[in-house]
Every structure is written in C-alpha cells, then in structure tokens.
Amino acid sequence: MPRKVVMVEVTQIEHTFPLASAYMKNYAKAHAATAADWDIRIRPFYVAVPGDRILDELVRERADVYTFSCYCWNMKRIRALLAGLRRAVPNARFVLGGPQVLSSMERYVEPGDEDVFACNGEGEITMSAWLDAFSEERPDFSQVPGLSYFRDGVMCVNPRAPQVDLDTIPSPFLECPFDDDMVFTQFLLETNRGCPFHCTFCTWGQMQDAVARFDLARLKEEIRWMARRQYMSLQLCDANFGMLERDLEIAECIAEMHREYGVPFIVIASHIKNKPRVVEISEVFRRAGINANTTSALQSMNPATLATIKRKNGSTSQFLRHQRALAERGLGSYAEFIWPLPGETVASLTRGLAELAKARIGSVVCYPLMLLPNTEMSARRAEHGFSTVWEESEVQEIEWVIATKDVSEAEAQEGLWFYVAFLLLYDTRALYYTLHYVHERHGVSYEDLFFTFARALRAAPSEFGEYCRRVVAQRNPPMDGATFGILVSHVWHTDRDAFSRLMLDVFSRESFWQDPVTRALFELDLYARPFPFNTASLFRPPSVTPEGLPATSEGMRFHLTLPRAAGEWLRSQVEVGSLPAGPIERVCLDHAREQLPNVARRSVEQGAYYLQMLLENIRSVAPRFSVSDVDERRVADGSAPLGSQP
C-alpha cells in the first residue's frame, strides 16, 4: 500500500488554485524514482477557516508526510498546525517550504526536532529527491539538494538545488491533480520564474535572479483549460510581466479566451515599469472587456530612498509620460508605495503622493513596511534605525516597521493617516473632481486637503472611524489587500451615504465651499463615485445632494445638469469619456462598465480582495462621461426622475 503525502496550502483568497503544491506533486510523480510508492494529495484551505477545523481534517488524513507552503500571511497558522500534527501524528514527517522559511529553518525548528525539514529555494527538485531519500530503509538526506534539517542536534544545510527546467514540470492544469468537480474562482499562472532585480526589501530577486520561461504553446493550452472551467480572476505570478516580448502574445491569448468563454473577469499582474509594451497589454485586455491592472511599483518618489533600497524608477518625466499614455487611453494604472522606507519622511511621502494626484495617477496602494526574512533590508535594520513590532495575529507572522531613524512612531502613524485619506478620497474617486478643482482654482494643496480629512477621520466617533483607528494604530487588521478592500467597500457599497455625509461635514466648513462650482462638483462626485457590482438593484442615486442639481436616471446612467462654469472646467478634466467644445450643461455618467458579478452576497472579508482589484484598475469602473442626450422632456421616454423606480 503506498504511503501518503498531504500537501497543505493555506491561501489568502478563498477557492484559489494551489499552484506551488500542484507543481511539486506533478514533478514528483514524473521524476521521483519512488513515485509509485507515494499517494500524494493536495489540501487547500482558506486562511479564514478556523485552525482547529483545519487540524482535525489533517489529523484524519493520517499521512506519513505533510508539506506546507509558508508565507508571512499564513505562518502562525502553519506553526500551530505543525505543532498539533506532531503531537497527533507522531510518526509523520514534515517539510516546510516557501519564502518564510528560506534559509531560516532555525527560526521554526528546534535542534531536537529531526522530523521537520525545510526547503531552501524552488521546491520541485528538493521534494522529489526528499521522497526518494525517505523511501530508503535508512534515509540519508545529505544528498537532497536545497534541504535544511537537524541531525544529532546540529543543523545541516545542503547546497542549493539547480534551477529547475520549467518544462520538465508536468502542467498542473493539463495534468490536473484535482477532480473536475473541484471549483476554483481564482487561478494562478507562472509564465516565467525569477527576477533580475535585487531590491533590498524583497525576496524575489534573492531566491532566483535568472529568468526561466515556460513553453509558450503549453501556456496557451493552460489558459484555454482554465477558461473552460469558468473562473473569476487570473493572477499572473511573474515578477515583471511585460518584460518579455512574448508577454503581449500571452495577453492576447487570455483576451481571446475571454471573448470565447467570458472569463476571466479580472487579470492581476506585477508589471515591468515604464515599458510601452505594458500599455499595449493593457489595451488588449481593455478591448476584450477584462478588468486588468497596470502596476508601477514605485515604492517612493524620494530619490535618496530609492538609491538606498536599490530601486531605480527611471526619470520622473519618463514615468509621467507612461502615466499620460495610460490615462489618455482610459487605461487603469496604479502605483505601489511602501511606508516608512529608509530616508523617507512625512514631508517626502505626502509630497510624492500629492505629485501623483496632480499627475492624475489611476490609484496608489501604500503598504506599511514589513521586514521579510532573508532580505538585505532586514539585515541592515540597525543601520536604518528600525523599530519593529510583531503582528498580533493567530494567522499571520509579520514584523512591522513602526519607526526609522528618519521618522518617529507618531510620524509613521501620521503618514499612514494621510494615505488612508488619500485612498478614501482619491483612489476610490469619492472626491476626485472636487480635489482637482479646489487645488487648481483655489490654490489649496493636495496635502492640506488630505490632511484635513485625515484629522476628521481620526476623530470620527463612527464605527468606520474606529475601524480606521484600529488599522492605523494597531494594524488590526493589518493594512493589506483585504483591508483596503474593506475600506473601499464602505465608500462604494456598504455605507455609501454615510461616507458622503462625512465628506460634506468636513469640507462644507472650508472657505472654498462658498464657491458654487465647488459645491456643484462635490455633488457631481457623489454621482460619479463608482459602483462595484454589475447588479442594477445595487445602483442608486446619492441621498446627499447639497446643491440639488437636476438629475434623472436611466438604467445604470445618471443624467445631471451642471452650472455652465462647472461644465466648462470639467471638459478638460474628464477621466473616462469626453465632452466636446461648446457650452456643457447636462452630462451623462454611464456606470455600466467592467464591474464584478455580485460578490456582495459573500462576506465583506471574502469580497474585499476583489474590490481591491477594482481599485487597482479604477478607470475600468469609473463612469464614462458624455454630453447627455436626455432632457427633461424625455423623462417619459425611458429615463426616470431620481427617486422613482427604474
């Protein structure tokens, strides 16, 4: 009877395909000399599933070997599962892999724990060789490449495995290790592996800097296989998608499958920076009706910081040209920031974000700085003057930087509050046109506008204000994609009107509120704020209308009458769509864009990552502007006054 291996994956997003384990299972079944002796099973779990439930299910497996994919977002859960399984299944062996344990076995395994092993680097060759070694009557693990383990209380570290030939890994899709009735709503796909860059905060380039490629014909077959299974989103796991010429051909294949099968709705990728090919790829996805992000991983706009972290962004003018090319085509673009990086101050952070707002960036995602093991930045923590805390979580193992030699803990929180205000007002488009108008016509800096709202939010007595205070001050929940998605859900969906009232309360006290164009644009922003779902029953007009502008609704469109001065200013500012020359008094805001199917039926936490994906391509859900062809006399012909039933 074959012995059993259970490969455990704890995923951030529910129903995500466990790609790492699928690669290792297929490679071992094809290349391990003892493959016939092993029954290898993959058990994926959503990270929000209670640990006791996961443990009970794994204990019932009574496996001979358990493997775990270890990341910062699941490592505490993995540690608890490992401890529980070692007690409940004492004769089993355990293999840890993934970035969290890379060259760090001593952090997780005691010298006497000779039943636990760790993989350093790619897992396919190491796991296959480990199974062969363990099958011996007297196992000798000294020849297993890339393995760390304890023997007689001494840690042994074997030389790294050679880089795997990717095409020797049988496809985890075309030779899928799951039954057809297993449902995945998000697939992961590697088209290449490795990163040529060596940013000090990242492990990607530390693990493998030579870029290996999967066969293009195979990739196209895999993309079709996925499409036939009707899924929701595709995450491309390449470090720099768009770097290779063939990436455009891969994008065209995904787009072709969308036209044929209607999926995926969303494509997520980390892109190479400032390359024209990225714009072409975005165009391909947009024409197919796929919601796809376009990433600019800036991390900072401060030249001194970028030099310190070995992150060269190219010239500011080159970046702005790239952003203009995306904006002119109505394509989504978002920049990634990290705070607080070495050399960054509150002034440089807020100045950089304000510069991006002025440049009409799509959106900015700013992550608090975490120290990842095996990074150069972690090794230089004393030099950078880092103060850190560990995440208070039963699931995640994250070391947060809460101060540097350049910013105190209070200043670090001030920077996070500023970003939360930026996210809520700018990224979500809650106050997009008003912000630009007040800056241009009244000379109010973007920094002042965001700081004003941050101060109000910090003191807000509402449940939402308390949630924001927990996020910023306690990192509970930690500020990641799910947290951003929950914040976005509040603004777009769960408490849309309450957020409008909060903005009105804050900004109606400012001197620029006396300008009637400011008030008209504020109300326009209330109508223009995106709706995340393509469900007509969730589309509704704002209940807060301080100016009472004449408006009608038609399907998922608003027709809004504006003061002439507001229309004249708006003509050159429209983000999606266009307004012609001449007087503009009545505009159409078409919200029927690239929204999601109604995942509102899921819990807020489960739907949060999908809303974060929309945020990263905000122009795909921002309304399309045009001059309205519906006037008050045509209300009876298909449009309806607001307040009536559509």
Buried (B, 14 or more C-beta within 10 A) or exposed (E): EEBBBBBBBBBBBBBBBBBBBBBBBBBBBBBBEBBEBBEBBBBBBBBBBEBEEBBEBBBEBEBBBBBBBBBBBBBBBBBBBBEBBBEBBEEBBBBBBBBBBBBBBBEBBEEEBBBBBBBBBBBBBBBBBBBBBBBEEEEEBEEBBBBBBBEEEEEBBBEBBEBBEBEEBBBBBEEBBBEEEEEBBBBBBBBBBBBEBBBBBBBBBBBBEEBBBBEBEBBBBBBBBBBEBEBBBBBBBBBBBBBBEEBBEBBBBBBBBBEEBEBBBBBBBBBBBBBEBBBBBBBBBBEBBBBBBBBBBBBBBBEBBBEBBBBEBEEEEEBBBBBEBBBEEBBBBBBBBBBBBBBBBBEBBBBBBBBBBBBBBBBBBBBBBBBBBBBBBBEBBEEBEBBBBEBEBEBBBBBBBBBBEBBBBEBBBBBBBBBBBBBBBBBBBBBBBBBBBBBEBBEBBBBBBBBBBBEBBBEBEBEBBEBBBEBBEEBBBBBBBBBBBBBBBBBBBBBBEBBBEBBBEBBEEBEBBEBEBBBBBBBBBBBBBBBBBBBEEBBEBBEBBBBEBBBBBBBBBBBBBBBEEBBBBBBEBBBBBEBEEEEBBBBBBBBBBBBBEBBBEEEBBBBBBBBBBBBBBBBBBBBBBBBBEBBEEBBEEEBBEBEEEB
